[in-house]
Every structure is written in C-alpha cells, then in structure tokens.
Amino acid sequence: MFSYISLEERVPARHPLRKLRALVDALLASMSAEFEGGLCPAVARPSVPPEMLLKGVAAANPVFHPQRAAA
C-alpha cells in the first residue's frame, strides 16, 4: 500500500523525462526573478509559482502517463 522508494529510484537514470526536467528547472530558475512577489501582491493573493503549475500540468497529462490514457 505504501511505497518507501523515492521517485529518483523509480525513474531510470537514462529516462528522457530527466533531461526535460533539468531543462524546465533551469528555464524556470532563470525566470523566477520576474515572478518574485506575485503578479499583483497589493490587490490579490500571491501567485502560484510557475514551476508548480507546469509540473502539475505535466503530472495530469496522459502523454507523461500512458497507462492513464488507456483507461
């Protein structure tokens, strides 16, 4: 029921998503200064960090989870 294996151990070292993750992390790190403090902190809630949004979309996308697409 519970898994004590980290994601780093589950994903093979040569898996293509590792390269994509590194590329996206580097890109978002270079953009993070533009998003510091939120887009409109005086009027609204702080914004959600773009890297969290991107990773959430990727996690829900059937391209990254072929077994979900078949269901």
LUMMARDO-608921 format. One record per residue: residue in three letters; y, z, x of N, C-alpha, C in turn. Coordinates in steps of 0.2 Angstrom, whole numbers, padded with zeros to 4 digits, always signed. Example, Ala and Ser with C-alpha at 12.3 -4.5 7.8 and 13.67 -1.06 7.14 Angstrom:
<nodes>
ALA-0028+0039+0066-0022+0039+0062-0016+0039+0066SER-0011+0035+0064-0005+0036+0068+0000+0039+0064
</nodes>
This chain:
<nodes>
MET-0006+0000+0004+0000+0000+0000+0006+0000+0004PHE+0007+0005+0009+0012+0005+0013+0011+0001+0020SER+0016-0002+0023+0014-0005+0029+0019-0002+0035TYR+0016-0001+0040+0019+0003+0046+0020-0002+0051ILE+0020-0009+0050+0021-0014+0055+0028-0016+0054SER+0031-0017+0060+0038-0019+0059+0038-0027+0058LEU+0044-0029+0056+0045-0036+0055+0044-0040+0061GLU+0047-0037+0067+0046-0040+0073+0039-0041+0075GLU+0034-0037+0073+0027-0038+0075+0024-0043+0070ARG+0027-0044+0064+0024-0048+0059+0025-0056+0060VAL+0032-0057+0063+0034-0064+0064+0032-0066+0071PRO+0028-0071+0071+0026-0074+0078+0032-0075+0082ALA+0031-0074+0089+0037-0075+0094+0039-0082+0094ARG+0035-0087+0092+0037-0094+0093+0039-0097+0086HIS+0040-0093+0081+0041-0095+0074+0048-0098+0074PRO+0049-0104+0071+0056-0107+0071+0062-0103+0067LEU+0060-0098+0063+0065-0094+0060+0068-0089+0065ARG+0065-0088+0070+0068-0083+0075+0074-0087+0078LYS+0073-0093+0080+0079-0097+0083+0084-0098+0078LEU+0083-0099+0071+0088-0099+0066+0091-0092+0066ARG+0088-0087+0066+0091-0080+0065+0096-0079+0071ALA+0094-0081+0077+0098-0080+0083+0104-0084+0082LEU+0104-0090+0080+0109-0095+0079+0114-0092+0074VAL+0111-0090+0068+0116-0087+0062+0119-0081+0064ASP+0115-0076+0068+0118-0070+0070+0124-0071+0075ALA+0123-0076+0079+0129-0077+0084+0135-0080+0081LEU+0133-0085+0076+0139-0088+0072+0143-0083+0068LEU+0139-0078+0065+0142-0073+0060+0146-0068+0065ALA+0143-0067+0071+0147-0062+0075+0153-0065+0077SER+0154-0071+0079+0160-0074+0081+0165-0075+0075MET+0163-0074+0069+0167-0075+0063+0169-0068+0060SER+0165-0063+0062+0166-0056+0059+0173-0053+0060ALA+0177-0055+0065+0184-0053+0065+0188-0055+0059GLU+0187-0061+0057+0190-0064+0051+0189-0060+0045PHE+0183-0057+0044+0181-0054+0038+0183-0046+0039GLU+0185-0044+0044+0186-0036+0045+0191-0034+0040GLY+0189-0028+0037+0194-0025+0032+0193-0028+0025GLY+0189-0033+0024+0189-0036+0017+0194-0041+0016LEU+0193-0045+0011+0197-0051+0010+0204-0048+0006CYS+0203-0043+0002+0209-0041-0001+0208-0033-0002PRO+0208-0029+0003+0207-0022+0003+0212-0018-0002ALA+0218-0020-0002+0223-0016-0006+0222-0017-0014VAL+0219-0022-0016+0218-0023-0023+0211-0023-0026ALA+0206-0024-0022+0199-0024-0024+0195-0020-0019ARG+0188-0020-0021+0183-0017-0017+0183-0021-0010PRO+0180-0017-0005+0179-0021+0001+0174-0026+0000SER+0174-0032+0004+0170-0037+0003+0163-0035+0006VAL+0158-0039+0004+0151-0038+0007+0151-0042+0013PRO+0148-0040+0019+0148-0043+0025+0144-0050+0024PRO+0147-0055+0026+0144-0062+0026+0137-0062+0028GLU+0135-0059+0033+0128-0059+0036+0123-0056+0031MET+0125-0051+0027+0121-0048+0022+0120-0053+0016LEU+0125-0056+0014+0125-0061+0009+0120-0067+0011LEU+0121-0070+0017+0117-0075+0020+0110-0073+0020LYS+0108-0067+0023+0101-0065+0024+0098-0064+0017GLY+0102-0061+0012+0099-0060+0005+0098-0067+0002VAL+0102-0072+0003+0100-0079+0000+0094-0082+0003ALA+0094-0081+0010+0088-0084+0014+0082-0080+0011ALA+0082-0074+0010+0076-0070+0008+0074-0072+0001ALA+0078-0074-0003+0076-0076-0010+0075-0084-0011ASN+0076-0087-0005+0075-0095-0005+0067-0096-0005PRO+0065-0100-0009+0057-0102-0008+0056-0106-0002VAL+0061-0109+0001+0060-0113+0007+0057-0108+0013PHE+0060-0102+0013+0058-0097+0018+0051-0093+0016HIS+0049-0094+0009+0043-0090+0007+0039-0095+0003PRO+0036-0100+0006+0032-0105+0002+0027-0102-0003GLN+0024-0096-0002+0020-0093-0007+0023-0092-0013ARG+0030-0090-0013+0033-0089-0019+0035-0095-0023ALA+0036-0101-0020+0037-0107-0023+0031-0109-0027ALA+0025-0108-0025+0019-0110-0029+0018-0106-0035ALA+0021-0100-0035+0019-0095-0041+0023-0098-0047
</nodes>
